[in-house]
Amino acid sequence: VSTECGWSFPGLSQVPPQSVCVCIKSPDVFVACLFQSTIELFVNRLDSVESVLPYEYTAFDFCAVEAEKRPSENLGQVLFGERIEPSPYKFTFKKSEKCQLVCNKKYNTNLPTDKTYMDFLKKGMLLNYQHHWIVDNMPVTWCYDVEDGQKFCNPGFPIGCYVTEGGQPKDACVVNSDFSEKDTFYIFNHVDITIHYHVVETGELGARLVAAKMEPRSYKHTNADAPDCQGGPMFIKNKDSGDMKIPYTYSIAFVEDKKIRWASRWDYILESMPHTNIQWFSIMNSLVIVLFLSGMVAMIMLRTLHKDIARYNQMDSVEDAQEEFGWKLVHGDVFRPPRKGMLLSVFLGSGTQIFIMTFVTLFFACLGFLSPANRGALMTCAVVLWVLLGTPAGYVAARFYKSFGGEKWKTNVLLTAFLCPGVVFADFFLMNLILWWEGSSAAMPFGTLVAILALWFCISVPLTFIGAYFGFKRTGIEHPVRTNQIPRQIPEQSFYTKPLPGIVMGGILPFGCIFIQLFFILNSIWSHQMYYMFGFLFLVFIILVITCSEATILLCYFHLCAEDYHWQWRSFLTSGFTAVYFLVYAIHYFLSKLQITGLASTILYFGYTMIMTLIFFLFTGTIGFFACFWFVTKIYSVVKVD
């Protein structure tokens, strides 16, 4: 303790070493000391960019601790396959240690159990599986230099690496020239951990951890039972057999950092992510183009429509009325109920549910409630919102089904409650069976499956029934024009006004405004990178809604001018076709960006992609339908119809 403060207090000699003491001189002189405390390190599931299958920490037979309670996980963490467990790595605050033994793992490959563990460990190194450690809810990061003098902080580090039979080092083996033996696995059995802390001198005194960094190393050790962190790297020949021993060790150091505040302790990780190294100008440029194009579309539509409406309303004579042309010709058929009105109303109900869920989730994420520090919060929020939004789904489906002249209200309610959620759950359940068969940590426990079914059947379904009750109870939607009893014959259409070309063209513009953001979303899901740009994503969400609406309205106007009044399904499919472009992009991303190997991982990738495609289809299709419905209702309500 510094003598400059003139400290002379009874009991000061009893303060343990390595404690943090602060001298406060105002208003009274007193001493505050933060005594030693234990810092626990937790371990999470291991994952790989070469496999969709994550595994629990214990699956690889690393050093484990027995009979300690696991931290509780929320629904979002379970759905994403996170399995946080206590570890034998425990540190005392400000007590540095060198080359401490955690445990020795011994294997005899002549024993079937040991051989299985060793083969699984080799598979983990071959597929570049990564540890994910947590200290004080902060990821323990491995920071290393990349191009242009930048430093990248990875919230994970590899188990080990492999040098091929041809002497080609894979993955992390390139960082050390000593990793040169052919057909050999090198295991990172030692970690140098550095914990940065910040001493709090105002308010409640103490110290806060602001960063946890580590450096993976490989040591064979002169003596495995008394490790000295000397010798060459720890390696396992691919064809070795017999007895093997792998010692796991660590070193820990504490560094005071006065620059990093606790509130901004995630910044050094997020700033090093590839998200911030992207061409921001390119993204903003694409958004400006989309906004400009949307403005042009809106201006053209308003000017053209204004002229049309003015011309139609000036037709006073019978002769003029008989010479009607353009979209006014189909006023007696434009609100004719569509074919398969039951299915369309069900899709609209589910799409409304997804739209509100997405909007509210992104809004909360923008406010900072769903940051990466709140593990699993994003998925938990989305699932809970979806369950609670059964009422608007039932209401919208029932309201439109009634306006389509439907009478099978029971079938409509049941399909709204079970069709789309049932398809998603069936796909998810099949993927879960594959994960369970492969022994992955992402396999949802039976109890969680039961809980999700309970949320669906006990909360979402009754709420859907309540919404449908109010939807059917209300009078049908009043249309501005009457529908003729005899359908009007649709004339021969030119190529660009036929259904398929219009639908295919309609999805291009909405997809163009999201595909850059889509790359980072897919990266966060499949390449295990943190996603935190929710403000920007919310902006893209708004742009997507505007673009889907305007593209659908524009094509709808062209089709009505061509005397084709079948706009309901076409408007839904026009903007919904954006999901097809999403699927094509996901296939391209799989083939060009990912290194996923294995049949199970491939099936899982496309299984989960199909769920995302269906959700995106319902979401964008509903936007297009409502935009076109508003447009058609508006234009036919302002013209005089005899």
Beta strands, then each sheet from edge to edge (+ up, - down):
strand 1: 20-24
strand 2: 30-34
strand 3: 38-43
strand 4: 46-48
strand 5: 51-55
strand 6: 85-92
strand 7: 97-108
strand 8: 130-131
strand 9: 133-135
strand 10: 138-139
strand 11: 142-145
strand 12: 151-154
strand 13: 157-158
strand 14: 160-163
strand 15: 184-187
strand 16: 190-200
strand 17: 206-217
strand 18: 235-237
strand 19: 243-256
sheet 1: 1+ 2-
sheet 2: 6+ 3- 9+ 10-
sheet 3: 4+ 5-
sheet 4: 7+ 19- 16- 17+
sheet 5: 8+ 13-
sheet 6: 11+ 12-
sheet 7: 14+ 15- 18+
end
